[in-house]
Amino acid sequence: MMDLDPKHYEQVNLRDDDVRNIVWSYLVHNCFKETAKAFLASAGMKNPTEPTLDMDTRKLISQYVQEGKALNAIELTEQLAPKLLDSNMDLHFDLLTLHFIDLIRARKCGEALEFGQKKLIGFGKVQKYVVKLEDVMALMAYEDPEKSPMFHLLSSEYRQSVAEGLNQAILEHANMPANSELERLAQQATVVRQYLHEFDKVNIAYAFFFFL
């Protein structure tokens, strides 16, 4: 069985520059502009590996999504990343449905119905959107949508996931990494851990049959 004792990895060398680049990448990805500038100065970094892309605008777009201003987020996204939402129907659908949900939350059902007929009805022709579209439309039937079976669509976690997906798409549109270096390292670690777990199970099974 492979030994996963953390002590075996204590001798792995990680350069200071690598650590600084990981931190810088995380700050830029999440639009922590002032913190990133302060870190850049204090760390003495001259040529960070992670390029920036209008952190102020990306941060504002994210805030719009999370504050119930999806149409403002769409407008600003179209300015920063033209044609992005035309080519990414999934993301465009999520943003439009967020606005619809906000109208329902505000008890503006008439306005929500009109918006749905103008902006969302076309998505009903695409099979993969049908179920979610039905869930979103069904919110209109509940006096208190937050107590409906589809309550997760009104949660802050859902808004956060849409905002993060939009931020990633904007970065990809500009040919930049969709995830920060820290997130990529975490994803790689997860894959390695799963692989080692499967490797151990194979070794255990082999040993069991060998000693029968």
Protein Blocks (a to p, Z undefined) as FASTA:
>chain_A
ZZfbfklmmmpccdfklmmmmmmmmmmmnopmklmmmmmmmnopabdfbdcehkllmmmm
mmmmmnopaklmmmmmmmmmghklmmmmmlmmmmmmmmmmmmmmnopaklmmmmmmmmmm
mmmmpmklmmmmmmmmmmmmpmblmlmmklmmmpmklmmmmmmmmmmmmmmmnopafbdf
klmmmmmmmmmmmmmmmmmmmmmmmmmmmmZZ
